[in-house]
Every structure is written in structure tokens, then in C-alpha cells.
Amino acid sequence: MSIPEEKARVAASSQAPGAPAREARKPPSVGTHYMRYSVGSLLVMVAGFVSFPILTRLLDNTEYGVLGYYNTWVLIAIALAKLGGQHAIIRFYPHNADRDTYTHFSTNLVVLPMLLSFTLWGTVTAGLLFWEWSGRHTFSSVFWCVVLLTPVLVMGSFVQMVVRASERSGIVMATRVSQRWLELGFGVAFVIFIERTALSVFQGRLAAAALLLAYFTWWSFRHLRFSRSMVDRAAIVGALAYGMPLMVNEFAAMGLAASDRILIKEITGDFAAVGIYTIGYALAQQINLFMHAALSEAFVPVANRTYGSGGDEAVRDLKGRMLLPIAYASIGIATMVLAIGQEAIVALAGADKAASGAVFVITGTVMALYPLFDISSYGLLLQKRSKTVLMITVAAASLSIATNLVLIPRLGYMGAAWATVVTYGALWSLNFILCPRGLRRLPDARTLVTALGCATVLLALIWATDLFGVQSAWGRVFVGGGLFIALYALPVWLFDSRLRAILPRFRRGGI
């Protein structure tokens, strides 16, 4: 495969040749990464907010339930097919390596694991085709769309992980945003012009996948280096030994995050109930996308580099700088979800989807607080304790399934929402307790008192005045937003001078 241009290679002689071309540069800070990932996540979130009201109005609860149900199987299929290879890439990427070292990495930790994933997918697909051909079972058209999507999304995950590990967050942002908007454009067009069904949405995703496959293939031939002479069985086995527990962990995390929709369908037998739950949960996931997904992608590579150079104390210092704005943001957004989450669902999805509001209020609050606890307890993976992470996630996933099995028969889809609270609370507690003591870091008392105090005043006024009697959903959302600025955002900005000092540096990438 081709190598970077000679000028760029000479200018960055300490860089891994064959990686995405880059000139000699100081590694971006976590603030720079977070700003890039936040912009990208914002654009992806905007796509979600564009598609959400369109699809929730064009698809009834049953079709939306089919969409949510099979989207869950997409996540599970991808988690299985990747075999944990993406985790080894992010952990063992050879920063400042020479040409041969990068070729060794690319061969054994990227190209061969990717080919192994494709082989696994092909074998499973052949088995499914034979099963259907034999007449023992008939799979739906939506199911086969899931099967065809899987290898493209797996390849995209490998490619984006190499770029992310090299700390080229701008490229990751561009590809992810392009992917989401292509899926939005094709999916909505197919629903409007072909048929108002979940199948049309998946057909649109397949059309977008065809374009993505062309790009990922081009990128791979341009940037990934393969050498038969450098095939290293020990390196492959080592990468699998590190990544496989995390793959099982990812699969368990899928069970934690997605088993609820499967269980609602299996217990109630009603796709409409799945649809009601999925609509509320999908909006909650937009919060998770903007806050936790962007933050994690920015934080983890920098934490790895910081830990390698400065150890526990350097990571704790990094966490301390990060937790100041994160605590204010998490508590503020959780407060707004509690205050006007019901109105937000009605405004975006329509009055006929009002039943999803209660789901969004509960799960959205959980998603808003998740980054605060996740950063505080991050540390096990820095010490390569992936098996401990696996045990924690498996325990939480098992608790999730058990809690859903108890609550869904009693409370319906709302049981799944409350099960989310129980299981995420257990997950946070286990991660923090088992995090190495030297790597734990909570927000300081001043930050928590200021944020919780302002949040209490805001909630008290909103609930006491019922948003001054405003009736329309959009009107209540805008009134709530105005009160949020006046009673939360401005007070914390004025009361905490540290926030005023850190945010300008954060915007310049200096955190």
C-alpha cells in the first residue's frame, strides 16, 4: 500500500510512516480534541434532531418499535464482529514510531484483525443463508439489511479507531458527521418517497453504506501498511488477549444499554411498546452522544499519553481540570431534562408520542450524569485491567436483564426505564470502588454545592409556577430555557471564577 508523501514523511521523521499524514507537531490537548469532537457530535446531534421529529411523525409506534428493535441487533452484531480489535488499536498505537514499527502495528493490529472480522461475518452469513434456504426459518428483509450493514460499519470502526489513536480528531469528526448525514438523507428520502416503514430507513442506510464502503476502502489502501514478512503471531495473540475481554465487555455493555428493547418485545409481544420506549430513549441518547461520546473520545487517548509520561498524579490533575466544567454541564442538563423533558418530547415528536416523555425524563437524566461519574472513576484500563472492567460490565448487564425481567411485567416499558436507573447506578458504584485509589477523582465540594444549589432553585421555581401557565409545548421549552440561563448558567458563571478562567483556555485547547 502507498506511503505518505516524502515531504511530510521527512518533516515528521519521528512519526509512524503510513499513518494519516501529519507534520511534526505538538500533540493536541484534551481541550482541542473535545472541542473538535463536540462540534462533530453537535452536527451529528443536529442530524438526530432533524430526523427525530420527521421519523416519529412519519412512522407509527409499531414501525418505530421495529426500527429500535433491529437497531439494537446492529449494535450487537458490530460488537461481536470487531472481536475487540478496536480496543487494541487505541491502547497500543505506536506514537512517534519509525516506519517499520508502524508497519508491524498496521499489519498485526489492524489489517489482519479486520480480515478476521470479515471472515467471521462471512461464515455466519453463509450459515444464515443456508438455514433460510433449507426452509427451517425465514428472516425478514430488515434482518438482512442488518446483516449487510455489519461489515461496512465494522470496517469504519477500525479505520476511525486508527485515526482517533493518532489524535487526528478533525478527520474522525469529518467522517462521522458525513456518515450520519448521509444516513439521514437517504433514510428520510426513502421513507417519504418509497414507504413509511422501518425497512425504508434501513434501505436508506444501505445506500449510505455503499458510499462509506468506497471511502473506507480508499483510506485503507492509502494509509494502512501490510507486510507479510512482519506478520507476528505473538503480537496478534497479545492484541486479542487484550481486546477480547473488552469485546466481551462491549457485548455486555450492549446488553446493558440495549437489552431493554429486546426484552420489552419478548415480554409484551408488542412492537408499539418498544416504539414508545425507543422514542424516549433515542432522545436521551442524543444527550449521551453530545456529552459522553465526545468527551470519552477526547479524554481516553490523552489520558493514555498522560499516564505513560506522568503516572497517577498527572491523570488525577487532568481529571481535576476536566471535572470542573463537566460537573456544571452534567448537573445543569440533568436539571433541564427533569424540568421540561416531557415538553421536549411533545414539541419534537408530536402530541401522539407524549407517552414517551416519562421515558425520556428518567433515561435522559441518567445520560446527562453519566460523564461526571465516568471520568471520576476512569483508571482500570490505564493499568490494563481489562478483565476487571469486563467483570463489572457483565455484572451490570446481568443486573439490567434481571431488573428488566422483574419490572417490565409489572410496569411495562416504564419498568425498563427504571431498570436503567438501577443498573447504571450499580455500574457507577462498582467502577468507582474498584478504580485504583490513586486514579480516583471527584469534583470538589465548591463545584457540587454551587451546581446543586442553582439547580434546586431552578427546579423549585419551574415546578412552583408551572412555567407561568404557558400551555404550548414549544412555549414551555423556551420559557424553561430562559429560566435555565437566568437561574443556572449565569449564576454558576458569576459565582465560580475558576469556570470563567478555564473556559477560555478550554476553547483554545489549553485545558
HUKA-V548342 format. One record per backbone hydrogen bond with DSSP energy under -1.0 kcal/mol. NH is the residue of the N-H (numbers start at 1). CO is the residue of the C=O. E is the energy in kcal/mol with one decimal. If there is no record, write none. Layout:
# HUKA-V548342
((NH/CO/E) (NH/CO/E))
This chain:
# HUKA-V548342
((9/5/-2.3) (10/6/-2.6) (11/7/-2.2) (12/8/-1.3) (15/12/-2.2) (19/16/-1.7) (33/29/-2.3) (34/30/-2.8) (35/31/-2.4) (36/32/-2.1) (37/33/-3.3) (38/34/-2.8) (39/35/-2.2) (40/36/-2.7) (41/37/-3.2) (42/38/-2.7) (43/39/-2.3) (44/40/-2.3) (45/41/-3.0) (46/42/-2.7) (47/43/-1.9) (48/44/-2.0) (49/45/-2.6) (50/46/-2.0) (51/47/-2.8) (52/48/-2.9) (55/51/-3.4) (56/52/-2.5) (58/54/-2.2) (59/55/-2.8) (64/60/-2.7) (65/61/-1.9) (66/62/-2.1) (67/63/-2.3) (68/64/-2.5) (69/65/-2.6) (70/66/-2.4) (71/67/-2.0) (72/68/-1.5) (73/69/-1.1) (74/70/-1.6) (75/71/-1.9) (76/72/-2.0) (77/73/-2.5) (78/74/-2.3) (79/75/-2.3) (80/76/-2.0) (81/77/-2.5) (82/78/-1.9) (85/82/-2.4) (88/84/-1.2) (89/85/-1.7) (90/86/-1.9) (91/87/-1.8) (92/88/-2.6) (95/93/-1.6) (97/94/-1.3) (102/98/-2.2) (103/99/-2.2) (104/100/-2.5) (105/101/-2.4) (106/102/-3.3) (107/103/-2.6) (108/104/-2.2) (109/105/-2.7) (111/106/-3.0) (112/107/-2.0) (114/110/-2.1) (115/111/-2.4) (116/112/-2.3) (117/113/-2.1) (118/114/-2.2) (119/115/-2.2) (120/116/-2.2) (121/117/-2.5) (122/118/-2.8) (123/119/-2.3) (124/120/-2.4) (125/121/-2.7) (126/122/-2.3) (127/123/-2.0) (128/124/-2.2) (129/125/-2.5) (130/126/-2.3) (131/127/-2.2) (132/128/-2.4) (133/129/-2.8) (134/130/-2.2) (135/132/-1.5) (136/131/-1.3) (144/140/-1.6) (145/141/-1.5) (146/142/-1.9) (147/143/-1.9) (148/144/-2.2) (149/145/-2.0) (150/146/-1.5) (153/149/-2.1) (154/150/-2.3) (155/151/-2.4) (156/152/-2.3) (157/153/-1.8) (158/154/-2.0) (159/155/-2.5) (160/156/-2.7) (161/157/-1.9) (162/158/-1.9) (163/159/-2.0) (164/160/-2.7) (165/161/-2.7) (166/162/-1.7) (167/164/-1.8) (168/163/-2.1) (172/168/-1.6) (173/169/-2.5) (174/170/-2.1) (175/171/-2.5) (176/172/-2.3) (177/173/-2.4) (178/174/-2.2) (179/175/-2.4) (180/176/-2.3) (181/177/-2.4) (182/178/-2.2) (183/179/-2.3) (184/180/-2.2) (185/181/-2.8) (186/182/-2.5) (187/183/-2.4) (188/184/-2.6) (189/185/-1.9) (190/186/-2.6) (191/187/-2.0) (192/188/-2.5) (193/189/-2.8) (194/190/-2.0) (195/190/-1.5) (197/195/-1.9) (201/197/-1.1) (202/198/-2.0) (203/199/-2.4) (204/200/-2.1) (205/201/-1.8) (206/202/-2.0) (207/203/-1.8) (208/204/-2.1) (209/205/-2.3) (210/206/-1.6) (211/207/-1.0) (212/208/-2.2) (213/209/-2.8) (214/210/-1.3) (215/211/-1.7) (216/212/-2.9) (217/213/-2.2) (218/214/-2.0) (219/215/-2.8) (220/216/-2.3) (221/217/-2.1) (222/218/-1.5) (223/219/-2.5) (224/220/-2.1) (230/227/-1.2) (231/228/-1.3) (236/232/-2.2) (237/233/-2.7) (238/234/-2.5) (239/235/-2.4) (240/236/-2.5) (241/237/-2.7) (242/238/-1.8) (243/239/-3.3) (244/240/-3.3) (247/243/-2.3) (248/244/-2.8) (249/245/-2.2) (250/246/-2.8) (251/247/-2.9) (252/248/-2.7) (253/249/-2.6) (254/250/-2.2) (255/251/-2.0) (256/252/-2.3) (257/253/-2.8) (258/254/-3.0) (259/255/-1.4) (262/258/-1.1) (263/259/-3.0) (264/260/-2.6) (265/261/-1.8) (266/262/-2.6) (267/263/-2.8) (268/264/-2.6) (269/265/-1.9) (274/270/-1.5) (275/271/-2.4) (276/272/-2.4) (277/273/-2.2) (278/274/-2.9) (279/275/-2.3) (280/276/-1.5) (281/277/-2.6) (282/278/-3.0) (283/279/-1.6) (284/280/-1.6) (285/281/-2.1) (288/284/-1.7) (289/285/-2.7) (290/286/-2.1) (291/287/-2.5) (293/288/-2.5) (294/289/-1.1) (295/291/-1.6) (296/292/-3.1) (297/293/-2.1) (298/294/-1.7) (299/295/-3.0) (300/296/-2.5) (303/299/-3.0) (304/300/-2.5) (305/301/-2.1) (306/302/-2.9) (307/303/-2.8) (308/304/-1.9) (309/305/-1.4) (310/306/-3.0) (311/307/-1.5) (315/311/-1.7) (316/312/-2.6) (317/313/-2.2) (318/314/-2.1) (319/315/-2.8) (320/316/-2.4) (321/317/-1.9) (322/318/-2.0) (323/319/-3.0) (326/322/-1.8) (327/323/-2.4) (328/324/-1.4) (329/325/-2.4) (330/326/-3.2) (331/327/-2.2) (332/328/-1.9) (333/329/-2.6) (334/330/-2.4) (335/331/-2.0) (336/332/-1.8) (337/333/-2.2) (338/334/-2.1) (339/335/-1.9) (340/336/-3.0) (341/337/-1.7) (344/340/-2.1) (345/341/-1.8) (346/342/-1.8) (347/343/-2.7) (348/344/-2.2) (349/345/-3.1) (350/346/-1.5) (353/350/-1.8) (354/351/-1.6) (356/353/-1.8) (357/354/-2.1) (360/356/-2.0) (361/357/-2.4) (362/358/-1.8) (363/359/-2.7) (364/360/-2.7) (365/361/-1.2) (366/362/-1.5) (367/363/-2.4) (368/364/-2.0) (369/365/-1.6) (370/366/-1.3) (373/369/-1.4) (374/370/-2.5) (375/371/-2.4) (376/372/-1.3) (377/373/-1.7) (383/379/-1.1) (384/381/-1.7) (385/380/-2.6) (386/384/-1.3) (389/385/-1.7) (390/386/-2.3) (391/387/-2.4) (392/388/-2.3) (393/389/-2.5) (394/390/-2.9) (395/391/-2.3) (396/392/-2.4) (397/393/-3.0) (398/394/-2.6) (399/395/-2.2) (400/396/-2.5) (401/397/-2.5) (402/398/-2.5) (403/399/-3.0) (404/400/-2.6) (405/401/-2.5) (406/402/-1.4) (407/403/-2.9) (408/404/-2.6) (411/407/-3.7) (412/408/-2.4) (414/411/-1.1) (415/412/-1.3) (417/413/-1.2) (418/414/-2.2) (419/415/-2.0) (420/416/-1.4) (421/417/-1.2) (422/418/-2.0) (423/419/-2.6) (424/420/-2.3) (425/421/-1.9) (426/422/-1.9) (427/423/-2.4) (428/424/-2.6) (429/425/-2.1) (430/426/-2.5) (431/427/-2.4) (432/428/-2.3) (433/429/-2.5) (434/430/-2.4) (439/436/-2.3) (441/376/-1.5) (448/444/-1.9) (449/445/-2.9) (450/446/-2.2) (451/447/-2.6) (452/448/-2.8) (453/449/-2.2) (454/450/-2.2) (455/451/-2.3) (456/452/-2.2) (457/453/-1.9) (458/454/-2.3) (459/455/-2.6) (460/456/-2.5) (461/457/-2.1) (462/458/-2.3) (463/459/-2.7) (464/460/-2.1) (465/461/-2.3) (466/462/-1.2) (467/462/-1.1) (469/466/-1.3) (470/467/-1.7) (476/472/-2.4) (477/473/-2.2) (478/474/-2.4) (479/475/-2.4) (480/476/-2.5) (481/477/-2.3) (482/478/-2.2) (483/479/-2.3) (484/480/-2.1) (485/481/-2.0) (486/482/-2.2) (487/483/-3.1) (488/484/-1.9) (489/484/-2.3) (490/485/-2.5) (492/488/-2.4) (493/489/-1.7) (494/490/-2.3) (495/491/-3.1) (496/492/-1.6) (500/496/-1.2) (501/497/-1.6) (502/498/-2.3) (503/499/-2.1) (506/502/-2.5) (507/503/-2.5) (508/504/-1.3) (509/506/-1.4) (510/505/-3.8))
